[in-house]
């Protein structure tokens, strides 16, 4: 069940946060930067993982620590070359990521997930295209999915069921 909420996703009570990144992400923009500031070990672990495994767009990298779980969805393009900058997201990558996210949710038993307006900030995609994909892939899950459609810094959202 999807609930559209307003607030600061970093204050979510959901068991997991899912957000979009690039294969070579430095976690230096948008929500990724805020997550890096909150959990610097996550960004460090991702950089190590990316240098060893060279993840591709459409994949999901899961991180858990400090009582949190973050699903990093590789929605954006980007080369692994040193100094390469992340590129824009692609709808096909978002589609693959959402399929993988659903699988991860089902396999891990996560009981609630918070997402931003995925791939529409730094990723540059149109929300009117992405929202139906989220509804299609995650809307029938038996857990609450909190879709943060409006950002209000420092404000906890009302998350029904939590």
Secondary structure, DSSP 8 states (H G I E B T S, - for coil): -EEEEEE-GGG--SSEEEEEE-TT--S-SHHHHHHHHH-HHHHHHHHHHHHHH---TT-EEEEEETTEEEEEEE-B----STT-----B-HHHHHHHHHHHHHHHHHHT--EEEE-STTSSTT---HHHHHHHHHHHHTT-SSEEEEEEEE-TT-----TT-
